[in-house]
Amino acid sequence: MKKRSPVSEIMTKDVVTLNKSDSLEQAEALFKKHKIRHIPVVSGEEIIGMLSYTDLLRISFVDAVDDDDVNVDTVVYNMFTIEQVMAKNLINVSSSTTIKEAAELLAKKEFHALPVVDNKVLVGIVTTTDLINYLVSQF
């Protein structure tokens, strides 16, 4: 296992993003279409938040109560904006941060994705899945 490999070697570079003006319905569609669990929220090229699929599940817990009502998501999603639901005080890393440093951050914190930012521009995202896949590839 390489000791000083940068996170740029394992991060997702073609990042699916949202704007704060997008709807939660659009967010859910992107989560499902791309089979992902975290979407950075951007203003231009600058990251302003992170929305996780878990965030959506928290506000739409009502779905579990009434399986007959297919419109529950829409009603609940219309009550909130992406800006209200997203995480705002993000920790990010640069593309030169080592994989080990990123893994240590994710192990200590209660989130599962780190935006990768160089010069205030979102250049990628690294997730716990990326780290596990990297670890598996080493064996």
N, C-alpha and C positions, 0 to 999 in steps of 0.2 A: 504494500500500500504506500503510495507516495505521501510524503509528510507535508509538503507545502503546496499542494495543488490548489489553484484558485477556484472559487465557486463558479466562475465563468465556464468551467469545463462541464458542469453538470446542470446548470440552470436552464430553464426554459427561456429561450430568447424571443420567440414569436408569441408574445403575451396577449391573451384576450383581456381587454379592458372595458370598463364602463365609465360613463360620465355621471356626475351627480344628478343630472337632469333625466337620465334614463329611468325607466320604471322597474319595479321589482319583478314584474312579469317578464320583462326583457332579460333581467338577470337570471331568473330561473331557467329560461329558455337556453341561455348561454351555458349555464352549468350543465344542463342535460345534453345539449348538442355536443359539447367538447369533452364531456365526462371529466370535469374538473371540480375542485372544491373551494378554490380561492380565486377571486377576481379583483385586481387592483382598480381603484377608482381614480381617474386622472382628470386633471384640468390642463389641457394642452399635453405637454410631455411630462408634466410634474405630477407625482403621485400625491393624492390628498387623503386617501383612505384605502381600506381593504374590506371587501365583502366576502364572507364565507358562506358556503351552503348551510352550515350550521346556524348562521345568523338568520337565514330565511326560515329554517325549520323552527327556530325559537318563536318567531312571530306568527307562524302559521300552524301552531300546535293544534288548533281547532280542527284541522283536517282529520286528526285521529278520532275525533268524537263522532262525526257524522259522515260516513262513507257514501251516503246517498247523494249528498250535495256536492256537485262538481264545481260550483262557483265560489266555494269558500275562499280559495287562494286569492281570487280576484278581489273579493270584498276586503279581505285582510290586507292585501298588498296595496290597495288604494288608500288605506289609512296611514301608510308610512311612506317616506321617501328613502332613497338610497342613502342620502346624507344622514338621516336619523338612525339608520340601522348599521351602517358601516363602522368599523373600528377606525379611530382617527389618530390616536397617538402611537404612530407606528415606529418600530425599530427597523431600520434597513441596513443593508450591507453594501459594500462596493463590489465590483466584479473581481477585484484583486484580493478580497477577503478569502482566507483559506477555507477549504471545505470543513476542516476541523473546527475553526472558529464559528462557522455557521451552525454546525452540528451542536456545539456547546451552547450557543444562544437558544436554539430550538429545544434543547434538552432542559434548560433552566426555566423557560417561559411557558405560558399557557396558550401558545398559538402554534400553528403548524406550517406557516409560510412566511418567508422573508422577501420583501421587495429588494431587488438589486438596483441600486441607483448610483450613477456616475455623473458628477457635475449637475445635480438636481434633475437629471433625466432618467426616467424608468427604462432600464435596459434589459431587465429580466426578472424572473421570480424563481426562488429555490424553495422547495417544499420538503417535508419529511419523506415523502415518497421518492423524491430525487435522491435523497441521502441513502435511503434503503436500497434503491436500485444501484447506486454507486458501490455500496458495501457488498452487495451480492456479486457485482461484476469483479470484485477483487479476489474472489475465491474460485 
